[in-house]
Amino acid sequence: MHEALVLLEDYGDDIRLKKVSEYYETEPQGEIKDQPWFTNQVVELEIDAEIWSPPGFLSTCTAIEAKMGRTRAVPGGPRPLDMDIIAWGDVEMDMSFLTLPHPRAKERAFVLVPLKEIAPDYVFPDGTTIDQALSAIEYRMEGRKIWQDS
């Protein structure tokens, strides 16, 4: 992820890194289990809302993924990078290509664990806290390895 953050710096001073979680290794989720484990991290950015909109920022993330060699040939398959917007402040949005907050964030330990690390008091727009979301799912951890059947 560090390389992707460096690429974000190319987009100007209106995107600032505020917090970065540790890296967490996660077993592949979904149908394609025979692939390398994923490395997950959550970052908090301060983004100038007068310049950036969530769809515009998602487009930038997609461009960075492409620069780093991501192709979308196999959904859920191996990829060098996958950048998702988990939340955009308290914005709620449902578009064909972007839903905020991320529709599966509360179901994924690989999102919630690092999110809790950098924002332990985070509350989703529906009132769900990080702790409530974590207690509602089944997962296990050893160090910074996360297992979760999906």
N, C-alpha and C positions, 0 to 999 in steps of 0.2 A: 504494500500500500504506500510505502514511503515514496516510491517513484511516481505514483499517481498524484500524491500531494505536491510533489515538485512540479508536475505538469499543471496543476491548478494555479500555481504561482504565475504562470504565463498569462492568466486571465485578468491580472490586475490586483490593485490594492483593495478592491471591494470584496474580496474573499479572504478571510483571515482564519487561521487555525487556532482554535481555543483549547481543545482537549483531545487527547488520544488515548484509547484503551490499550491494554496489552494485546498481543496476538493470542488467538485461541484456535486450536486445531479441532476440526469437526468432521465426523464421518460423513460420507456423501448421503444426502437426503434424496427422497424421491425414488424413481424407478431405476436409475442407473447407479448401482452400488459398486460396480467393478471399475473404479477410477480412484485416483489419488485423493487423500483427504484434503479438505479445504482449510485455508488459513483465513480466519475472520478477525475483523477489527472494527470498532466503531469510533468515528471521529465527530467532534462537534466543531462546526464552522460558524463564523459570524459572516453573514452575507448581506450586502447592502440591498434591501428590498426595493429601493427606488430604481435600481439597475437590473436586478435579477428577479425573475419569476420562477416558480418551481418547474414549469415545463422547459424554460430556457436553460436552467441549471441541469436538468436531466439530459438535455441535448448535449451539453458540454461534457457531462459524465460519459455519455455514449461515445463521444468523439475521443475521449481519453482512453476508454476501453479499446477502441479500434486502433489507436496509436500503439497500444501495448500488445497488439496481436490478437484481440478477441474477435472470433467469428461466432455467429449464432447458428451454426449448421446443425448442432445436436442439442435441442432444448434439455437442460438439466445435465448436460455432459461436461467434460473437462473444459476449463477456461482459465486463462492466465489472470483474469481480473473480472470482478462483477461489482459494480458500484450501484448501490441502491440509496434512495432517499427514504429514510425511515420516518422522519417527521420534518415539518417546516413550521416551527413555532406551534401555534394552535390552529393552523390552517387545516381545514377539511376540504377535500376535493376528490371527485370521482370522474376521471376522464378515461377514454379507451386505452391510453398509454401511461397514465399516472394516477394512482390513488394514494391519497394522504389522509391520515398516516398510512404507512405501508400495510396492506390488508392482512399480511401473515406475520407481522412483527411480533405480535403477542403470543404466537404459537411456536416461536423459534428460539430455543435456548441460545443458539449461536448469535442471536441479536440481543436478547435480553440480558445475558450475563455481562458482555462487555458494555452494554448501555448502562447497566446498573453501576458498573465500575466508574464511569465518568459522570453519571447523572443519577445518583442513588435516590433522589427525591422526585424523579421524573414521573409525571402523571399523563397518561394518554388523554386525548380530548373527551373520551367517554367516561372519564373518572377512574379508570383502572390504573393502579400503581404498578410499578415494576415488580414489587414483591407479590402482589396479587396475581399478576400474569405468570410469574415463575412458579408459584404454588399451584397453578391450574394446569401445568404441563408436566409430563414425565420425561426426565432426562437424568443423566448421571455425569459426574465429572471426576477426573483424576488429574490433579495439577491443572494444566490449561487445555486438557483434552475433553471434549464434550461428545457424549453419545446421546442420540435421541432418535428413536424410531419414528418414522413418519408414514 
